[in-house]
Amino acid sequence: MAKSMHIPFFYSFPINSCQGASVFFGMAAQQFFPDVDIKIVLGGDRKGEDFHYWLEIDKKVYDLTVDQFISWMDKQYNCPDKPIYAEKKHPLAKYFFYKKRFSPLEAYSIFCDRHANERDVVAVYDFLKAELKKLGWNNPRR
């Protein structure tokens, strides 16, 4: 669906979309809720082979792409089959054991420097703002 809508970074959503989804969600959340504590979290497995991004907003977990792991995640981790919102603990915390936390701006900068070009980033951000506006979210707090 993302490919047909011409949304860069999300052609295979949720697979391989965790960084972009977390960065854009974090940036939007920061604009609308500037007084909350928002962190983009990079989790990694013990072997340093698998990595995953999600958000923590006021210490609650939001993961829009966790369901990408359902097809291969070991049953012992009990991977959710849909996104998670406002959980106290990440359900895959025992798998993505090592964590780094970034502010939305730090995560955005890393994403743009390493994985994206400005034109595509602006296109996604404009799309996101338009969709949020349709839902009545048209007045970010500053």
N, C-alpha and C positions, 0 to 999 in steps of 0.2 A: 504494500500500500504506500509506504513512504517513497518508493521509487516513482510510482505513478504520480505522486503529488510533487515531485521534484524537491524533496527535502534532503539536503546533503547530510551525511553522517548516519542516517537511519534507514538505509536501504534494506538491511536485514534485521531490523528491530524485532525482538529485543537482543538478538545475538550480536555481540561485539559493538554494542551501543551504550554500554554502561557509562563510559567517561563522558561522552557528549550529553547524554540524558541527565546525568548528575550535574554537570557544569551548567547547562541551561536551566534546569530546575532550580539550582542553587542561586543563580544570578536573578532569576525572576522572583524567587522567594525573598531575596535580600531587598529588591526594589519595593515589594509590597509590604514587607514586614521588617523594616530596618532595625528594630529593637530586639529581635530574637537572635539567638546564637546559632549560626549556620556553619556547618563544616562539611566539606566534601571529603569523604574517607576513601583512601586507597588501601585495600586489604590484599594480602598475599598469602599463599600457602607456605608451609614449612620448607618446601624444596625450592621455593623461589621460581616456580614454573607457571603458576596460575595467579592471575591478578583480577581484581574486581573493584569497581567504584560504586558508592552509594552516598546518601546524605544522612546527616544527623542534624535535626532541627530541635533546639532546646533539649538535646540528649535523647531524642526519639528518632528511631530509624525509619527512613523512607528509601525504598529500593524499587525503582521502576522496571528493572531488568533482571531481577533475581530468577525469574522463571526460565531464563536461557539455559540454566544448568540442569533442569529436570531430566533431560535425556541421558546425561552421563554421570550425574552426581551420585556418589555412593549412598545407598539407602540409609546408612547410619547417620547421615546429616539431615535427613528429612527435609529436602529442598521444597520450598513452596512452589505451587504451580501458577501463581499469579503475583503481581506486585505487592509489596508490603508497605503499609502506611502507619506511622506512629507506634511502632513496636518499641518495647523497652530494650530489647536486645536483638541483634541481627541473628536470624535463624541459622546462618552459615558461619557464625563466629568461630566455631571450632575448626573450620576448614580455612577460612581467610583469617588466619591467626595474627599475622603481623600487620600493623596498621600505621598509616601516616594520615594526618589530618591537615587540610588546607582550608583557608578562607575561600569563599566563592571567587574573589578576585585573583587569588594565587592560582587556583585550579583553572580558571579561565585563561590566565596568562600561559600556563603550562600547555593547555590544550591548543591554544593558538600558535604558540612557538613550535610545538612538536608535531601536531597532527592536522592542522587546518589552515585554510587560507582565509583572509579577511572577507572576501566576497561571499564565500559559503557561510561563514559565521554570521554575517549580517543578514543573509537570506533566511537562515534558520531563526535568528532572533526576531526578525520582522514577522515571520510566520507565527511564531510563538505569541508575540504581542497581539497579533490580529485574532488568534484563536481565544486568547484570554479575554480580549475585549468583547468577543461574542458572548462570553459567559458572564459579562458584567464586571470584569476585572480591568477597568480602564483608568483607574486613578492610583498609580503607585504613590506610596508615602515617601516623602523626602524630608 
